[in-house]
Amino acid sequence: MLKGNYLLYIIIYLVIINVITFVVYGIDKWKAKKAKWRIRESTLLGLATVGGSIGALLAMKILRHKTLHSQFKYGVPL
C-alpha cells in the first residue's frame, strides 16, 4: 500500500511540474513577443530538469518556442 501512495505522489508531482513548465514557457513566449523582461534560460532548463521535460517539449512544439537554441533543442529531450 505504501508503494502505491509513493507512485501516486510521483504522478501528481510530474503532472503539476509539467503543467507549470508549459505555462512558464508560454509566459516567456508572450514576453518575447511583447519585448518585455524575459525568464532566464537557466530557469526554463531547470524546470525541464526537475521533471518538466514533457511540458517543455510540448511548449517547444505547440508554441514554437526556443526551438532554434541548441541547448533546448538537444538538452531538453535528453
Order of alpha helices (4+ residues) and beta strands (2+ residues): alpha-alpha-alpha-alpha
